Amino acid sequence: MEYNINKHTAITLGNFDSFHRGHRELIDFTKVYAEKQGLLSVVFTTTPSTAEFFGKAEKKILKNKKEIAQNFCDIFIEHPLNEQFLNTEPEQFLQILKNELNAKAIIVGENYQFGKRAKGTPQLIEKFAKENGIYFKVIELLKENDETISSTAIRDAIQAGDIKKANSFLGYPFFIKGEVVPTAGRGASIGFATANINLEESLISPGYGVYLTKTTLPSGETLKSVTNVGTKPTFNVEAPQIETHILGIDLNLYHKEIKVEFHEKIRPIIKFDSVEDLKTQLRSDVKIASEINI
């Protein structure tokens, strides 16, 4: 790997594919321990995920891990996952942590596995740490209402439209970013202009429905919004879209990037008998969104 970090480090290892509250337990412990001991805090992960490498990829919650990780550690390492790395013996990997990353502390979750054929375990790390004078800590899996907080549970909640649960597990609002693309302009034609995002195929999308959201504009300003995820049955449009009506403004955002945070599902997708009925419902959606504190 040849990282050759000169200062002593405290390293946490994991997938960190969503930086949910369980991941943050590991990272926060590492950060605090590093500060107390005068070490650099390091988050070490790989890309792509093992599932993605073997063609069994799940939808990504985050497009860019570094965007979040760099706020919580001194050094973020996203090592390429390839055949060579997958065939690294666990003991060899630990020697790399010691020699090239200058590890004086290693922190992992209780279900962490690594190395060739996933033979590396917390028990093996503990043995290595004792032999090499390295501090070692295992962090228990975090639970909420007797359910383990995991990226799988978060994906399931997002796809089911249970944004409140997803956000509780994440510890921050689930969000998507994307470039606003031109559309047929149906929203604007009925007085509810929208900014539409084409989401990358690899990224997860909330289940169909209308959501209370907050949208961050290119200027950095964040405003309440209402976001429709799914089809437009009233207009007989079957192609799913993510379209956001930002409260109180009507800006031309075409070809600019916006960030949409999801906070709560307001209602399911409905086919209305007329455009007037749709407009009445949209006015109600906007009123609900304006009255909820987020």
N, C-alpha and C positions, 0 to 999 in steps of 0.2 A: 504493500500500500504506500509506503514511503511518505508518511505525513511528517515525521520528525518534529514533533512539537517539543520545544526545549523546556518549557515550564511544566511542573507537575500538574496533573489533572485529576478531576473526579469525573468519571464517565458513566452515563446511563445509556443502556442499550435497549432497543426495541423497534417495533414497526412504526409507531407514531404516525399512523395514517390519518388521524383526525384531531390529534391533540385534545382528546376529551379529558374529563376530570380525572380518570384513572391514569392517563399518561402524564397529566400535570402533577399528580402525586409524586411520580418518579422524578420528573424534571425539577419540581420545587424542592424536594428533599436534596437532590444533587446540588442545586444552586446554593442552598443554605449551608450544606456541609462544606462545599468548596470555599465559600466566603469565610467560614469559621477557621478553616485550615490553611487559608492563603493559597488555594488551588484555582486553576481555571476550570470552569464547568463546561462539560462537553456532552452534547447530544449526538449519539451515533445511530444512524439508521441506514437503510438501503433503498435503492430504487432501481427497477420497479419492484413491486411487492412480489413475494414468492408465487402467489396465486397468478399474478399477471404474467410472470416469467414463464409459467407452465401453461399459459393459455386459458386460465380459469379465473380471469380477472373479475372482481366485483366492482361496481360503480364507485368511483372515487368521491369522497366527501370534500376533500381539499385538492385543488389543482396544484398548489404550490406550498409544500410543507415549510419551506424556508421563510415564507412570508410571516408565518406565525412563530416558528421556532426561534428565529433570531432575536425575538423580544425576551426570551426566557433563559438564554444561556450565553456563555462567552464564545463558544465555538460550536457551529452546527456542521456535522459531517453527514452527507448523503452519498454513501458509497455505492458505486455501480454494482448491481447484482448480475453476475455472469457465471458461466460454468466454473471458472477458476475459483471464484469466491465460494460457490456452493460446495466445491470439493475440498475446501480448506478444512483440515482437521481441527477440532475444537481447541486442542492444546496449542496448535500453531497460531490460531487466532488470538488466544489469550497472550501469547508471547508478543504478538504484534501490538496489542494494547499496552503491554508493559514497556516494550522497547521503543516503539515508534510514536505512541500517543502518551508515553510517560505517565501511565496510570498509577495513581496512589490510592484510588478508590473506584470501585465498580458497583453500580446500583442497577438492579433488574427487577422486573415483576416476577411473581411466583410461577408463571407459566412460560417463562422465556426459554426458547430453544435456539440453538445455533450450530453452525459447523456442518461438516459432511454428514448426510443422512440425519440431520437434526439430533446428533448424539450429544451435543453440548447442553448441559442442564445447570440450574443454579447450584446444585450440589458439586458439580465439577468445578465451577467458578470458585466456590467457597474453599475447596481443597487447594486450588492454585493460589488463591489470595493468601491463605495461611502460610503456604510455603514461600511466598515472595514478599511478605510484609505489606500486603495491600488490604486496605479496609474494604469490607464487602457487606452489602445490605440487600435483603430481599424485601420488596414492598408487596403486601397482600393486595389481591384484586379488590377494587372498590365496588361497593354495592349500594343500590338505592331501592328501597322497598323489596328487599331480598332478591333483586335481580342484579347480576353482574353488569357493570357499565362496560360496554364493549362497542367497537365500531360496527359489528354486525347488528347489535340491538339498535344502534343509532340509524343505520341504513334502513332497517325494517320500519322504524318509527317515521322517518322522513317519507318513505314510499307509501306509508299508510296515511300520511297527512297529519300525524300526531306530532306537530312541530313543538308543542310545549314539552313533551317528553324528550324529544331529540335535543332541544336546547338545554334542558335540565341535565342530561347526560353529558353534553358537550361542555357546558360551563360558559358558553357564549352563543349568540344567535347564529343558527345555520345561515349561510349566505351563499349567493352565487354572484359571479362577476362575468361581464360579457360586453361585447360591442353592440350598441343599439343599431338594429337593421331596419331599412325601409320596408313598409308593409302596405297593404291595400288601403289603410287609413280609415277603416270602419269605425274605430273608436272616436276619432276626431270628428267624423261626420255626424255623430250623435251627441257630441259635446263632452266626450270622455277620452281625450287623447291619451295614447299609451306609448311607452317606450318598450320595444320588443327586443328580446335577447335570444339569439340562437345558442343553446347550450351545447357544449362539446359532448360527443357521444359517450366518452369515458366518464363523464361526471354525473352524479346522481341528481335526480330532479324530484321535487315533492310530488306526492300523489295529486291527482286532478282535484281542483277546488279553487276557491277564492280565499286569499290570505291577507291578513293585516301585515304590512311590511314597512320597512324604512329603507329609503333609497339614498345612497350617497352619490352626489353629482360629481362631475369632473372637477368642479371648483373646490370640493371637499365639504360642501354644505350637505347636511343630512335632513331629509324631510319625510314625513309620513306618506305612506302610499298604500294602494290596494293592488294586489297582483293576482291575475288570473292564470292558472296553470292548467292547460288542457285544450280541449276543442272549443269551437264556438257553434254549438248546435242550433242556436237561433238563426244563424246565417248559413247553416249547412256546411260549415268548415270542419272537416274531420282531422286535418293535420294539427297535431298538438303544438301549442305555442306558450311562451312565457311572456306575458304582456303586463306592464306596470303602469298604473295611472297614479301620477304623483300629485298629491293634494296641493292646491293653491297656485300652481304654476303651469305654464304651457311653453316648454322650451323645445327647440330643435336640437335633439341629442344624437342625430344620426351619425354613425361611425365614431361615436365617443364611448368610452367605457364607463359603465356604472356598476355599483355594488348594491345588491338587493338583499337585505336581511329579512328573514321570515320569523314572525313572532306568534301568529295564531291563525288557525283556520276559521274563516267566517262562515262559510257555507259550501255545499257541493256545487258542481257545475249543473246548471238547469237549462232546459230548452223552454223558452218563453213563446207564448202564442203570437206576440207581436213585438216590434221594436220598441213601442211605447211601454210595454210591460217590462222589457229589459231596462230601459232608461229609468223607470221607477225603482227597480231593484238596485241599479247602480247608484242612484242617489242615496238609497238606504245603506248600501255598502260603505259609501264615502262618509255618511253620517256616523255609522258605527265606528269606523276607523278614526275619525276625528275626535271621538269621545273617549277612546281607550288610551290610557297612559302607558307608554312604552319607552 
